[in-house]
Amino acid sequence: MRGAIILCGGKSSRMGLPKTKLPFGDELMLQRVVRLVSEVPRLEHLVVVAAEEQELPPLPADVQIARDAQPDRGPLEGLAAGLAALATTCEAVYATGCDVPLLVPAFVEQMFEFLGDHKIVVPKEGGFYHPLAAVYRTSVLAKVQQLLNADRRQLFSLFEQVDTREVSIDELRTVDPRLLSLTNLNTPDDYHNALRSQSLGR
């Protein structure tokens, strides 16, 4: 079975509100990303990973909530929590952040198709990985935990440890021509540009 992990982090954004609670149309940011990911075909399970005391907006009843086991260990800690939550129900999961409101469900489906027999498939742009737009087999959880125990918190460290397929971003333009699924929001300008794109139907 397929699943998805949405990592929320625990820090406030530079937009005056946590990213999860930023308004986006008639939804809040996290609600929108959950809805878009839920539109991916054959995706049976979805888990949202948040910091221990992080407040989340209302979400559908079938969305599972997981919490980081330890604070301030970055997205690798969140990935571990998500993989642990889905390890018994899913063979592979798509991992994303909560700040990709223009995500294209067909992009996620294509990433699953690229996985093949690999443990991970991750987009790569030049020398830069997009680890929060990648598919991971839940069987990599043990390796993730080993890296955390060794205080190696960078997600790209995982790609060095297990069989990983790197996908050129150009291979993904057929399903997401503007690569909106790789566009996360880190600044007020990013946020307002995304709102503008959404209002124009892009």
Secondary structure, DSSP 8 states (H G I E B T S, - for coil): -EEEEEE--SS--TTSS-GGG-EETTEEHHHHHHHHHHTSTTEEEEEEEE-TT-------TT-EEEE-SSTT-HHHHHHHHHHHHHTTT-SEEEEEES--TT--HHHHHHHHHHHTT-SEEEEEETTEE-TTEEEEEGGGHHHHHHHHHTT---HHHHHHHS-EEEEEGGGGTTT-TT-GGG----SHHHHHHHHHHHHTT-
